[in-house]
Amino acid sequence: MNKNNPSEITLLKDKEWSIIDGEPCRIIAFDDTISKLDKLMPYAYITIECKKVKKIIKGFITHKVDYMHLRAAFKERTIKENEEVIIFWSKKHYKLKLMRFLPGFLPKLWVMICPKGAFELMTDPNHRPELHGEARYLAERPIV
């Protein structure tokens, strides 16, 4: 928790990130200007919302591959008005238990560019109840 702002949570280390493990989160903002100030700083930070956590979440990106994926989405491709970026943070997808003990060496973010509204479809089964089956899947399916 951020001591300066009790309505905000700060995620830096895996233990802190684990509160959203496997949960879809929508990125509200991406900022990679902090890494330009000092090489010892994280590559970037993201502001995210996650249904599981009812506070503003600021997550620091410390893995180069995770940063490259976010940068590709926000800076190289850019996000259109009818799109949103959804991430999943997890280290559970690594099958070998040995891989779980090497947290600093492996990326943990899955970055997806989805149609706007996909986050609500993923997190609220009552959102747009007329969509079900393949139609619902297609409405929330990642574009990239």
N, C-alpha and C positions, 0 to 999 in steps of 0.2 A: 504494500500500500504506500502511496505517496504521502509523506508526512506534511508536505506543503498544501496538498489538496486531497482531503479525505474522500472526495467523490471520484477520485481517479486511482487506478491501479497501474503500477509500473512493472513491466516484465523485462528482465535482463537475463537471468540464468535459467537453465532448464527446470529447476525446481519451481520457479515462479511461473514459467510458461505452462507447466503441467496442469494448472487450474483450467486451461481450455483444451486440454489434450483430446483430440478427435472431434472437437466441436467446430461447426462452420462459423466463421467470423467474417463480417464485411469490413473492408478497409475504407475508412472515412478520409484519411489523409496519409500521404507518403512524403517523407522529407529526408533527403540524403545530403543536405548541406553540412551536417555536423561532422562528417568524415573528412571534409575538406579543411576543417580547422585544425585537426590534430590526428595523426596517423594511429594513435592509441585509442581513439574513440570508435564506437560502433560504426558500421557502414551507413546505417540509416535508422530512422524510427518510423513506426506506423501508428496511427490512431485507429483503433478498431472497436466495433461493437459486436457483442456476442450475447445471445439470448441467455446463456447460462450465468453470465456475470452481469449484474444490473448497473455497472459503473462504466465510466469511460476508461478504456484500456490503452496505455501507451506501451508498445512493444519495441524494444531495441533489437536491431538485426545485427548479429555478430558473426554470422557465417557467410562467407563470400558467395557461395552458390545460391543461398536464399536471397541475398542482396541482388545478384545478377538476374534472378527470375523476376523479382519485384521491379527492378529497373527496366527490364525488357517490357514489362506490362505498362508501366507508367511513363517512362521517358522515351523508349524507342517506338513502341507500338502506339501508345496513348489510348486513353479510355474515352469512348464516345458517350454521348448523352444517354443513350439507351442501354448502357452497360454498367456493370459493377464488378469489383474485384472481391472474390471470396477466397479466404485461405483456410487451410486446416493445418494446425501444428500437431505433430506427433512424432514419437520415436518408436511407437509400437509396431509400425509397419515393417521394421527391420526384423526379419525372420530369425536370424541367428542371435541368441542371447548375448554372445560376445560383442555384437555390434551395439547393443544397448549400453554397454559399459565404455564405449568410445564416443561419448556425446559430442565432444568438441570437433571431431573430424567429419561428421556426417551432417548433411542438410536435414532440416526437419519441417520445412514449410512446403505445402502443396499450394501453388498459386493458380487460380482459375479466373478467367474473364468470362463472366456469365451475362445473360440478358438481365436488364434491370427487373427487379422483383423476384429473382431466383432465390435470394436469401430468405425472404418470407416463405416461399414455397418449401424450402429445405427445413426451416425451423418451426413452422406452424402448420400442422395438418389441417386446420380449419380455414386456412387462407385459400381463397378461390376453390371452394369445394366442388365446383362444376368441372374442374380439371382433375382427372384421375387416369391411372394407367399410363399409356404411351404419351398422351397429350400433356400430362403433368411432367413426365420425364423430359419431354422435348422443351418445355417452358423453363426448366431449371438446368438443363444440360449446359455444360461449359462450351463457350464458343472457341476458346483457346485454353 
